[in-house]
Amino acid sequence: MGGHALKNTFTERKTTSEYKKIFSKISSILKDNLNGDIWLTKCYHSKETHGDMDILIKIDSYNKNINIKDVIIKNLNPNEIISNNGVISFDYDKFQIDIIPIKSSNWEIAKKWYSYDPISNLVGKTSHKFNLKFGQSGLVLPIRNFNNRLSKNISISKDLRKIFEFLGYDYDRYLQGFDTKKEIFNWIINSKYFDSEMFEFKNLNHIDR
């Protein structure tokens, strides 16, 4: 994710037309050989070029033992393939593809969480105001032990409408999609809990900067 996972293979940005053609070529191969539903994450509609492609694969009892890397190597012949925190990245037609396995119990919320980047990161900032975390498994309450280490996450909700409404976001507007990144930003700042201080450079970690 982000287009920089592969270090030893040249990849390039692709136009939206090229991006769609690549997905058309590999989607049936992945679906047939991984024996599961796949999902191409959505982006704002006017995006002209793409640094990588994020494809979710639904993991359930019937395909949980399939070796995803072996399937990719055999059927798509990449020059490079790596795994990082569960995400499998490889090259195809000089382009980075990221395969993200998703448990079936998180499938519906994950499809939305990974779409319209950078919405999830920005909504996550708002959730932190309530000591909550917004991730691919929905809205959770992290519980830490006396050493401040994460003990477990308590699920609050996987219903995106309820999550967005709780955090002050217009879910019905979200369903319309976004033409530009500016529309995404306008949607974010319209939450009654939006706090610009959270986005001051000094308050951002390295990745967010």
Secondary structure, DSSP 4 states (H G I P E B T S, - for coil): --S---SSS----EEHHHHHHHHHHHHHHHHHHHTS-EEEPP--TT--EESEEEEEEEE-TTTTT--HHHHHHHHH--S-EEEETTEEEEESSS-EEEEEEEEGGGHHHHHHHTSSTTHHHHHHHHHHTTT-EEETTEEEEEEE-TTS-EEEEEEEE--HHHHHHHTT--HHHHHT--SSHHHHHHHHHTSTT--GGGGSGGGS-TTT-
